[in-house]
Amino acid sequence: MRQASRELIKAYSLGVPIDELDELFALFIWNQGIGHFASEIGSSQLFKIYKTIKEMEDKGIERKGIVENIMKDFGENNPNIGTAYKQ
């Protein structure tokens, strides 16, 4: 999930539209089932990043501001994302 979270941030910062991220998370549910999604993905940092992006876009915040916010909250200083932390 750490790598997936970093890749989500990178993809969004490079311009992937929220509609494509919506499709990605819908495919997780479709391919792996709602039970797996609810227990593994829905509670993950990956999904929290997606929800943050979605909520901020709904508020009309520009992409640059969203990227700055998610980098602050979900970047390398976050122990659930950063590689400097050992579990």
RAPE-V256360 format. One record per pair of residues at least 12 apart in sequence whose ideal C-beta (glycine too) atoms are under 10 Angstrom apart, sorted by the first residue. I is the first residue (numbers start at 1). J is the second residue. If there is no record, write none. Layout:
BEGIN
i = {I/I}
j = {J/J}
END
This chain:
BEGIN
i = {1/1/1/1/1/1/1/1/2/2/2/2/2/2/2/2/2/2/2/3/3/3/4/4/4/4/4/4/5/5/5/5/5/5/5/5/5/5/5/5/5/5/6/6/6/6/6/6/6/6/7/8/8/8/8/8/8/8/8/8/8/9/9/9/9/9/9/9/9/9/10/11/12/12/12/12/12/12/12/12/13/13/13/13/13/13/13/14/15/16/17/17/18/18/18/18/18/18/18/18/21/21/21/21/21/22/22/24/25/25/25/25/25/25/25/25/28/28/28/28/28/29/29/44/45/45/45/45/45/45/46/46/46/48/48/48/48/48/48/49/49/49/49/49/50/52/52/52/52/52/53/53/53/53/54/56/56}
j = {40/41/44/45/46/47/80/81/44/45/46/78/79/80/81/82/83/85/87/46/81/83/41/44/45/46/49/81/44/45/46/47/48/49/50/70/74/75/78/80/81/82/46/49/74/75/76/81/82/83/46/21/24/45/46/47/49/50/53/70/74/46/49/53/67/70/71/74/75/81/67/24/49/50/53/57/63/66/67/70/63/64/66/67/68/70/71/67/63/53/57/63/50/53/54/56/57/58/63/66/49/50/53/54/57/50/54/50/37/41/42/46/47/50/51/54/40/41/42/46/47/41/42/80/73/74/78/79/80/81/74/80/81/70/73/74/78/80/81/70/73/74/78/81/70/66/69/70/73/74/66/67/69/70/66/69/70}
END
